[in-house]
Amino acid sequence: MEGNTAHLAFLCSPGMSHLIPFTQLASQLAEVHNIAITLLINSDNPTNPAYLSLLKSLPHRVDAITLPVPPPNSIPEGASPMTQIILTVLSSLPHVQNTLTDLLSKTRLSAFVIDIFSFPAKEMAGDLGLPCYLFYPSPYTALALNLHAPELVKSYQGTFKDLPEPVKLPGCVPISGSDLVEPLQYRDSEMYHGFLQLCTQLSEMKGILVNTYEELEPGVAEPFKEPNEARPPIYALGPLTRPIETEVDQNHESLAWLDSQPDKSVVYVSFGSWGYVVTSWAPQLAILKHKSIRLFLTHCGWSSVIESITNGVPMVALPLHAEQRLNAALLTDGAKVCLRPKELNSGLVTKDEIARVIKCVMEGEEREALKQRANEPKNAAANALLEGGSSYKATVKVVEEWKETVV
């Protein structure tokens, strides 16, 4: 290929937690590895200042295209976040196909990279002759569960939250049944069957790119390094976060307030971008970098986890849905950079229990030990991305594969 470059098309599903790692992956490939990217984005709020600022920060080799929003009333009122995402992606597919067809008439593409909610576009890639890769913006542990889910559901016929023993996947921390991903908890639901169908199709991908790094999940990394005919190659390219705050972040009013607080005196609380108390986007990365922050009370969305880890901020976990309970188990029992309040039999957590755990980190014996443990994955994350690091080498490997492929 001329200039030994490659051109990729990316498809991102709605939500800033999906877009941030996607844009960072695109930026890294463009700036470090000289890859041209056409980034197709399903945005749930294309006029959001934070969204527009993120697009503005992209390097010139990344061409971002915002796909049309779904027609009015096409998404049922009160639909779950997952349903909203899937319906938005399905609505966009004709526009995606038109864009890819137009691209192929003008340039030569090496691959089409989708995320897990954009899986319906995989068939389109096949029709166009494009190698299709999955970008998986969650940890190795969650991917391991996806790969083993079809076998797992055959081994146990009851409700997973009532599973008597933890699930033991190769290299993973033991996972209680109630911490398995949300779709597996409802065997009679459409979500359950859709999830299993997706899991069985993972083997059809050309490769899987994961937003993690080997040193964070060493037990799972080892079996994933081994060639396996039952699954595609897996590349850990993370941690992918925004390296520099945008102007919107730097001037946010919350930072001025943090400047007036004592060092390591503030608990930062955030439960993601779906449903919220603060009605504007918070500059999370800038907040977590601030010297006054000691602790992050988080829902354990993976983008939030990665931003906390790369800044060495200990966490307290209050997972809500999707794979967040699984992430909490990894952080608590594996990486040991997080404390988790005890739940009642109902699954609820009392305010007194939350307060008790927060005090352990802010004032108790756990304070310094947790902070020290949080520094270890922080340093390992930085090293993984340096030339010669585990994630850098994995990125070079897949980039070389793309540079040898032309459609």
ROZA-445785 format. One record per residue (C-alpha): residue number from 1; x, y, z; chain; residue in one letter. Coordinates in nm, 3 decimals, decimal comma. Example, Ala and Ser with C-alpha at 12.3 -4.5 7.8 and 13.67 -1.06 7.14 Angstrom:
BEGIN
REC;i;px;py;pz;ch;aa
REC;1;1,230;-0,450;0,780;A;a
REC;2;1,367;-0,106;0,714;A;s
//
This chain:
BEGIN
REC;i;px;py;pz;ch;aa
REC;1;0,000;0,000;0,000;A;m
REC;2;0,131;0,343;-0,093;A;e
REC;3;0,321;0,502;0,195;A;g
REC;4;0,268;0,181;0,395;A;n
REC;5;-0,049;0,325;0,546;A;t
REC;6;-0,398;0,189;0,604;A;a
REC;7;-0,749;0,334;0,612;A;h
REC;8;-1,009;0,198;0,856;A;l
REC;9;-1,379;0,263;0,907;A;a
REC;10;-1,509;0,268;1,268;A;f
REC;11;-1,873;0,244;1,381;A;l
REC;12;-1,954;0,366;1,732;A;c
REC;13;-2,285;0,315;1,915;A;s
REC;14;-2,447;0,597;2,122;A;p
REC;15;-2,311;0,717;2,455;A;g
REC;16;-2,006;0,914;2,566;A;m
REC;17;-1,875;0,606;2,749;A;s
REC;18;-1,856;0,431;2,410;A;h
REC;19;-1,736;0,733;2,214;A;l
REC;20;-1,448;0,834;2,441;A;i
REC;21;-1,249;0,508;2,408;A;p
REC;22;-1,338;0,489;2,036;A;f
REC;23;-1,206;0,841;1,969;A;t
REC;24;-0,896;0,772;2,174;A;q
REC;25;-0,828;0,451;1,981;A;l
REC;26;-0,876;0,641;1,655;A;a
REC;27;-0,646;0,923;1,772;A;s
REC;28;-0,375;0,682;1,885;A;q
REC;29;-0,382;0,491;1,555;A;l
REC;30;-0,373;0,815;1,355;A;a
REC;31;-0,101;0,995;1,551;A;e
REC;32;0,130;0,709;1,647;A;v
REC;33;0,078;0,461;1,364;A;h
REC;34;-0,015;0,684;1,067;A;n
REC;35;-0,358;0,520;1,013;A;i
REC;36;-0,641;0,711;0,845;A;a
REC;37;-0,978;0,667;1,019;A;i
REC;38;-1,334;0,739;0,912;A;t
REC;39;-1,531;0,740;1,237;A;l
REC;40;-1,910;0,690;1,203;A;l
REC;41;-2,087;0,796;1,521;A;i
REC;42;-2,434;0,727;1,652;A;n
REC;43;-2,480;1,014;1,895;A;s
REC;44;-2,765;1,036;2,147;A;d
REC;45;-2,707;1,412;2,175;A;n
REC;46;-2,517;1,559;1,877;A;p
REC;47;-2,551;1,917;2,009;A;t
REC;48;-2,394;1,837;2,347;A;n
REC;49;-2,099;2,078;2,401;A;p
REC;50;-1,887;1,794;2,543;A;a
REC;51;-1,957;1,584;2,233;A;y
REC;52;-1,869;1,868;1,998;A;l
REC;53;-1,554;1,948;2,195;A;s
REC;54;-1,444;1,585;2,175;A;l
REC;55;-1,487;1,584;1,797;A;l
REC;56;-1,293;1,910;1,772;A;k
REC;57;-0,997;1,750;1,952;A;s
REC;58;-0,956;1,469;1,695;A;l
REC;59;-0,639;1,472;1,482;A;p
REC;60;-0,665;1,559;1,114;A;h
REC;61;-0,630;1,196;1,000;A;r
REC;62;-0,959;1,111;1,175;A;v
REC;63;-1,269;1,209;0,979;A;d
REC;64;-1,574;1,201;1,210;A;a
REC;65;-1,923;1,164;1,062;A;i
REC;66;-2,228;1,201;1,288;A;t
REC;67;-2,504;0,968;1,168;A;l
REC;68;-2,867;1,093;1,158;A;p
REC;69;-3,065;1,047;1,478;A;v
REC;70;-3,360;0,803;1,468;A;p
REC;71;-3,695;0,939;1,342;A;p
REC;72;-3,931;1,089;1,604;A;p
REC;73;-4,124;0,832;1,812;A;n
REC;74;-3,918;0,542;1,674;A;s
REC;75;-3,784;0,458;2,021;A;i
REC;76;-4,050;0,369;2,283;A;p
REC;77;-4,080;0,610;2,574;A;e
REC;78;-3,920;0,465;2,886;A;g
REC;79;-3,709;0,213;2,693;A;a
REC;80;-3,400;0,086;2,876;A;s
REC;81;-3,061;0,235;2,785;A;p
REC;82;-2,964;-0,089;2,611;A;m
REC;83;-3,284;-0,091;2,403;A;t
REC;84;-3,232;0,274;2,308;A;q
REC;85;-2,877;0,200;2,192;A;i
REC;86;-2,975;-0,104;1,983;A;i
REC;87;-3,270;0,071;1,815;A;l
REC;88;-3,053;0,372;1,735;A;t
REC;89;-2,789;0,151;1,574;A;v
REC;90;-3,050;-0,038;1,369;A;l
REC;91;-3,196;0,290;1,246;A;s
REC;92;-2,853;0,404;1,128;A;s
REC;93;-2,757;0,096;0,924;A;l
REC;94;-2,881;0,225;0,584;A;p
REC;95;-2,674;0,541;0,636;A;h
REC;96;-2,372;0,332;0,739;A;v
REC;97;-2,399;0,118;0,426;A;q
REC;98;-2,427;0,424;0,201;A;n
REC;99;-2,122;0,581;0,366;A;t
REC;100;-1,910;0,265;0,339;A;l
REC;101;-2,010;0,214;-0,024;A;t
REC;102;-1,915;0,573;-0,102;A;d
REC;103;-1,583;0,533;0,082;A;l
REC;104;-1,498;0,217;-0,111;A;l
REC;105;-1,563;0,399;-0,438;A;s
REC;106;-1,301;0,662;-0,346;A;k
REC;107;-1,041;0,487;-0,131;A;t
REC;108;-0,910;0,147;-0,024;A;r
REC;109;-1,015;0,024;0,321;A;l
REC;110;-0,829;-0,232;0,532;A;s
REC;111;-1,093;-0,311;0,794;A;a
REC;112;-1,425;-0,220;0,952;A;f
REC;113;-1,419;-0,188;1,334;A;v
REC;114;-1,747;-0,206;1,528;A;i
REC;115;-1,843;-0,215;1,893;A;d
REC;116;-2,059;-0,479;2,053;A;i
REC;117;-2,386;-0,283;2,019;A;f
REC;118;-2,310;-0,230;1,648;A;s
REC;119;-2,298;-0,604;1,584;A;f
REC;120;-2,586;-0,591;1,330;A;p
REC;121;-2,341;-0,416;1,096;A;a
REC;122;-2,117;-0,725;1,083;A;k
REC;123;-2,322;-0,879;0,801;A;e
REC;124;-2,288;-0,558;0,603;A;m
REC;125;-1,910;-0,580;0,632;A;a
REC;126;-1,921;-0,931;0,492;A;g
REC;127;-2,133;-0,820;0,196;A;d
REC;128;-1,879;-0,547;0,118;A;l
REC;129;-1,582;-0,779;0,158;A;g
REC;130;-1,444;-0,585;0,457;A;l
REC;131;-1,263;-0,771;0,737;A;p
REC;132;-1,465;-0,698;1,052;A;c
REC;133;-1,300;-0,641;1,391;A;y
REC;134;-1,473;-0,593;1,726;A;l
REC;135;-1,365;-0,312;1,956;A;f
REC;136;-1,453;-0,432;2,306;A;y
REC;137;-1,440;-0,135;2,549;A;p
REC;138;-1,461;-0,354;2,861;A;s
REC;139;-1,209;-0,574;3,046;A;p
REC;140;-1,065;-0,912;2,952;A;y
REC;141;-1,278;-1,067;3,226;A;t
REC;142;-1,604;-0,957;3,063;A;a
REC;143;-1,482;-1,083;2,725;A;l
REC;144;-1,392;-1,419;2,881;A;a
REC;145;-1,747;-1,445;3,008;A;l
REC;146;-1,885;-1,365;2,662;A;n
REC;147;-1,670;-1,637;2,508;A;l
REC;148;-1,772;-1,897;2,768;A;h
REC;149;-2,138;-1,797;2,807;A;a
REC;150;-2,284;-2,058;2,567;A;p
REC;151;-2,116;-2,338;2,766;A;e
REC;152;-2,200;-2,178;3,099;A;l
REC;153;-2,575;-2,162;3,039;A;v
REC;154;-2,578;-2,531;2,952;A;k
REC;155;-2,404;-2,622;3,276;A;s
REC;156;-2,660;-2,458;3,503;A;y
REC;157;-3,033;-2,446;3,441;A;q
REC;158;-3,145;-2,222;3,729;A;g
REC;159;-3,131;-1,848;3,785;A;t
REC;160;-2,769;-1,739;3,806;A;f
REC;161;-2,820;-1,516;4,108;A;k
REC;162;-2,905;-1,837;4,299;A;d
REC;163;-2,590;-2,018;4,181;A;l
REC;164;-2,448;-2,198;4,488;A;p
REC;165;-2,080;-2,164;4,389;A;e
REC;166;-1,888;-1,885;4,210;A;p
REC;167;-1,821;-1,922;3,838;A;v
REC;168;-1,454;-1,999;3,766;A;k
REC;169;-1,342;-1,899;3,416;A;l
REC;170;-0,981;-1,954;3,300;A;p
REC;171;-0,756;-1,696;3,463;A;g
REC;172;-1,045;-1,492;3,608;A;c
REC;173;-1,132;-1,413;3,968;A;v
REC;174;-1,421;-1,628;4,095;A;p
REC;175;-1,747;-1,457;3,999;A;i
REC;176;-2,068;-1,497;4,198;A;s
REC;177;-2,379;-1,572;3,994;A;g
REC;178;-2,534;-1,238;4,083;A;s
REC;179;-2,228;-1,059;3,942;A;d
REC;180;-2,260;-1,211;3,597;A;l
REC;181;-2,364;-0,966;3,327;A;v
REC;182;-2,720;-0,839;3,331;A;e
REC;183;-2,849;-1,020;3,018;A;p
REC;184;-2,767;-1,363;3,169;A;l
REC;185;-2,988;-1,297;3,470;A;q
REC;186;-3,317;-1,321;3,277;A;y
REC;187;-3,335;-1,652;3,089;A;r
REC;188;-3,681;-1,591;2,944;A;d
REC;189;-3,603;-1,247;2,808;A;s
REC;190;-3,528;-1,134;2,454;A;e
REC;191;-3,214;-0,970;2,593;A;m
REC;192;-3,087;-1,310;2,716;A;y
REC;193;-3,132;-1,483;2,382;A;h
REC;194;-2,987;-1,186;2,192;A;g
REC;195;-2,681;-1,188;2,419;A;f
REC;196;-2,617;-1,559;2,365;A;l
REC;197;-2,655;-1,522;1,990;A;q
REC;198;-2,399;-1,242;1,995;A;l
REC;199;-2,160;-1,455;2,204;A;c
REC;200;-2,175;-1,740;1,954;A;t
REC;201;-2,088;-1,498;1,671;A;q
REC;202;-1,772;-1,362;1,833;A;l
REC;203;-1,575;-1,641;1,668;A;s
REC;204;-1,666;-1,493;1,327;A;e
REC;205;-1,476;-1,169;1,390;A;m
REC;206;-1,138;-1,115;1,224;A;k
REC;207;-0,999;-0,995;1,558;A;g
REC;208;-1,105;-0,843;1,892;A;i
REC;209;-0,950;-0,521;2,025;A;l
REC;210;-0,988;-0,481;2,403;A;v
REC;211;-0,961;-0,165;2,615;A;n
REC;212;-0,746;-0,319;2,885;A;t
REC;213;-0,381;-0,407;2,942;A;y
REC;214;-0,221;-0,737;3,030;A;e
REC;215;-0,078;-0,623;3,364;A;e
REC;216;-0,424;-0,536;3,500;A;l
REC;217;-0,564;-0,884;3,431;A;e
REC;218;-0,257;-1,111;3,404;A;p
REC;219;-0,445;-1,432;3,473;A;g
REC;220;-0,683;-1,379;3,182;A;v
REC;221;-0,412;-1,239;2,952;A;a
REC;222;-0,213;-1,563;2,945;A;e
REC;223;-0,480;-1,793;2,793;A;p
REC;224;-0,577;-1,516;2,548;A;f
REC;225;-0,219;-1,507;2,414;A;k
REC;226;-0,242;-1,867;2,300;A;e
REC;227;-0,370;-1,931;1,943;A;p
REC;228;-0,715;-2,085;1,951;A;n
REC;229;-0,914;-2,196;1,647;A;e
REC;230;-1,240;-2,145;1,838;A;a
REC;231;-1,191;-1,769;1,867;A;r
REC;232;-1,022;-1,485;1,676;A;p
REC;233;-0,694;-1,318;1,784;A;p
REC;234;-0,736;-1,085;2,083;A;i
REC;235;-0,537;-0,763;2,123;A;y
REC;236;-0,520;-0,563;2,448;A;a
REC;237;-0,463;-0,202;2,335;A;l
REC;238;-0,552;-0,009;2,648;A;g
REC;239;-0,588;0,179;2,865;A;p
REC;240;-0,759;0,420;2,626;A;l
REC;241;-0,852;0,750;2,791;A;t
REC;242;-0,838;1,114;2,690;A;r
REC;243;-0,478;1,226;2,754;A;p
REC;244;-0,551;1,600;2,764;A;i
REC;245;-0,860;1,778;2,891;A;e
REC;246;-1,044;1,994;2,643;A;t
REC;247;-1,102;2,365;2,698;A;e
REC;248;-1,456;2,285;2,814;A;v
REC;249;-1,310;2,059;3,084;A;d
REC;250;-1,041;2,299;3,200;A;q
REC;251;-1,286;2,586;3,253;A;n
REC;252;-1,558;2,385;3,427;A;h
REC;253;-1,692;2,543;3,748;A;e
REC;254;-1,634;2,223;3,949;A;s
REC;255;-1,256;2,263;3,917;A;l
REC;256;-1,261;2,608;4,073;A;a
REC;257;-1,448;2,462;4,371;A;w
REC;258;-1,200;2,174;4,398;A;l
REC;259;-0,914;2,424;4,404;A;d
REC;260;-1,049;2,558;4,733;A;s
REC;261;-1,055;2,215;4,904;A;q
REC;262;-0,774;2,053;5,105;A;p
REC;263;-0,562;1,788;4,936;A;d
REC;264;-0,715;1,436;4,933;A;k
REC;265;-1,031;1,552;5,110;A;s
REC;266;-1,304;1,503;4,846;A;v
REC;267;-1,514;1,202;4,745;A;v
REC;268;-1,610;1,219;4,379;A;y
REC;269;-1,944;1,050;4,303;A;v
REC;270;-2,055;0,962;3,951;A;s
REC;271;-2,288;0,695;3,816;A;f
REC;272;-2,231;0,752;3,445;A;g
REC;273;-2,408;0,943;3,172;A;s
REC;274;-2,747;0,753;3,172;A;w
REC;275;-2,990;0,911;3,411;A;g
REC;276;-2,835;1,175;3,627;A;y
REC;277;-2,855;1,433;3,900;A;v
REC;278;-2,618;1,690;3,748;A;v
REC;279;-2,771;1,785;3,415;A;t
REC;280;-2,446;1,887;3,245;A;s
REC;281;-2,147;1,676;3,147;A;w
REC;282;-1,883;1,667;3,421;A;a
REC;283;-1,513;1,682;3,321;A;p
REC;284;-1,443;1,351;3,491;A;q
REC;285;-1,083;1,310;3,384;A;l
REC;286;-0,993;1,661;3,504;A;a
REC;287;-1,172;1,593;3,833;A;i
REC;288;-0,994;1,262;3,892;A;l
REC;289;-0,657;1,427;3,822;A;k
REC;290;-0,724;1,696;4,084;A;h
REC;291;-0,514;1,689;4,401;A;k
REC;292;-0,818;1,727;4,628;A;s
REC;293;-0,973;1,393;4,518;A;i
REC;294;-0,911;1,093;4,744;A;r
REC;295;-1,185;0,852;4,643;A;l
REC;296;-1,416;0,775;4,351;A;f
REC;297;-1,763;0,634;4,433;A;l
REC;298;-1,845;0,477;4,097;A;t
REC;299;-2,096;0,262;3,910;A;h
REC;300;-1,795;0,074;3,763;A;c
REC;301;-1,856;0,157;3,400;A;g
REC;302;-1,529;0,056;3,236;A;w
REC;303;-1,442;0,399;3,097;A;s
REC;304;-1,477;0,545;3,448;A;s
REC;305;-1,272;0,260;3,594;A;v
REC;306;-0,989;0,313;3,345;A;i
REC;307;-0,983;0,689;3,414;A;e
REC;308;-0,968;0,622;3,787;A;s
REC;309;-0,695;0,358;3,757;A;i
REC;310;-0,473;0,572;3,533;A;t
REC;311;-0,487;0,849;3,793;A;n
REC;312;-0,426;0,621;4,091;A;g
REC;313;-0,759;0,702;4,257;A;v
REC;314;-0,904;0,427;4,483;A;p
REC;315;-1,266;0,334;4,425;A;m
REC;316;-1,580;0,230;4,609;A;v
REC;317;-1,811;0,025;4,388;A;a
REC;318;-2,187;0,067;4,352;A;l
REC;319;-2,253;-0,118;4,023;A;p
REC;320;-2,588;-0,068;3,853;A;l
REC;321;-2,633;-0,272;3,533;A;h
REC;322;-2,471;-0,423;3,220;A;a
REC;323;-2,126;-0,569;3,309;A;e
REC;324;-2,067;-0,330;3,600;A;q
REC;325;-2,106;-0,594;3,874;A;r
REC;326;-1,850;-0,807;3,694;A;l
REC;327;-1,614;-0,509;3,680;A;n
REC;328;-1,665;-0,452;4,052;A;a
REC;329;-1,566;-0,813;4,125;A;a
REC;330;-1,250;-0,776;3,916;A;l
REC;331;-1,151;-0,450;4,088;A;l
REC;332;-1,224;-0,577;4,439;A;t
REC;333;-1,098;-0,936;4,426;A;d
REC;334;-0,847;-0,913;4,141;A;g
REC;335;-0,679;-0,573;4,112;A;a
REC;336;-0,769;-0,491;4,476;A;k
REC;337;-0,802;-0,118;4,407;A;v
REC;338;-1,164;-0,098;4,517;A;c
REC;339;-1,386;-0,163;4,818;A;l
REC;340;-1,743;-0,283;4,779;A;r
REC;341;-2,022;-0,222;5,029;A;p
REC;342;-2,207;-0,531;5,148;A;k
REC;343;-2,551;-0,582;4,996;A;e
REC;344;-2,869;-0,689;5,170;A;l
REC;345;-3,039;-1,008;5,049;A;n
REC;346;-3,259;-0,785;4,835;A;s
REC;347;-2,952;-0,658;4,649;A;g
REC;348;-2,983;-0,309;4,796;A;l
REC;349;-2,708;-0,130;4,986;A;v
REC;350;-2,792;0,087;5,288;A;t
REC;351;-2,664;0,442;5,324;A;k
REC;352;-2,496;0,344;5,652;A;d
REC;353;-2,298;0,071;5,477;A;e
REC;354;-2,191;0,310;5,204;A;i
REC;355;-2,081;0,562;5,469;A;a
REC;356;-1,888;0,291;5,656;A;r
REC;357;-1,689;0,190;5,348;A;v
REC;358;-1,615;0,550;5,250;A;i
REC;359;-1,482;0,621;5,600;A;k
REC;360;-1,254;0,317;5,571;A;c
REC;361;-1,087;0,479;5,272;A;v
REC;362;-1,094;0,838;5,393;A;m
REC;363;-0,996;0,787;5,755;A;e
REC;364;-0,946;0,420;5,843;A;g
REC;365;-0,668;0,164;5,832;A;e
REC;366;-0,743;0,082;5,469;A;e
REC;367;-0,661;0,435;5,359;A;r
REC;368;-0,288;0,412;5,286;A;e
REC;369;-0,289;0,045;5,182;A;a
REC;370;-0,557;0,105;4,917;A;l
REC;371;-0,381;0,416;4,790;A;k
REC;372;-0,054;0,222;4,757;A;q
REC;373;-0,225;-0,062;4,573;A;r
REC;374;-0,390;0,190;4,339;A;a
REC;375;-0,048;0,321;4,233;A;n
REC;376;0,066;-0,018;4,102;A;e
REC;377;-0,186;-0,049;3,813;A;p
REC;378;-0,145;0,324;3,747;A;k
REC;379;0,226;0,280;3,678;A;n
REC;380;0,170;-0,042;3,484;A;a
REC;381;-0,088;0,134;3,266;A;a
REC;382;0,159;0,405;3,168;A;a
REC;383;0,429;0,148;3,089;A;n
REC;384;0,193;-0,066;2,876;A;a
REC;385;0,147;0,222;2,631;A;l
REC;386;0,516;0,309;2,597;A;l
REC;387;0,716;0,177;2,303;A;e
REC;388;0,797;-0,183;2,390;A;g
REC;389;0,508;-0,207;2,639;A;g
REC;390;0,247;-0,483;2,618;A;s
REC;391;-0,030;-0,268;2,466;A;s
REC;392;0,207;-0,091;2,231;A;y
REC;393;0,333;-0,423;2,094;A;k
REC;394;-0,023;-0,555;2,053;A;a
REC;395;-0,118;-0,240;1,861;A;t
REC;396;0,183;-0,273;1,630;A;v
REC;397;0,088;-0,634;1,561;A;k
REC;398;-0,267;-0,557;1,448;A;v
REC;399;-0,157;-0,244;1,259;A;v
REC;400;0,085;-0,454;1,054;A;e
REC;401;-0,203;-0,687;0,976;A;e
REC;402;-0,414;-0,395;0,852;A;w
REC;403;-0,133;-0,256;0,640;A;k
REC;404;-0,115;-0,586;0,455;A;e
REC;405;-0,490;-0,591;0,386;A;t
REC;406;-0,663;-0,385;0,118;A;v
REC;407;-1,023;-0,392;-0,007;A;v
//
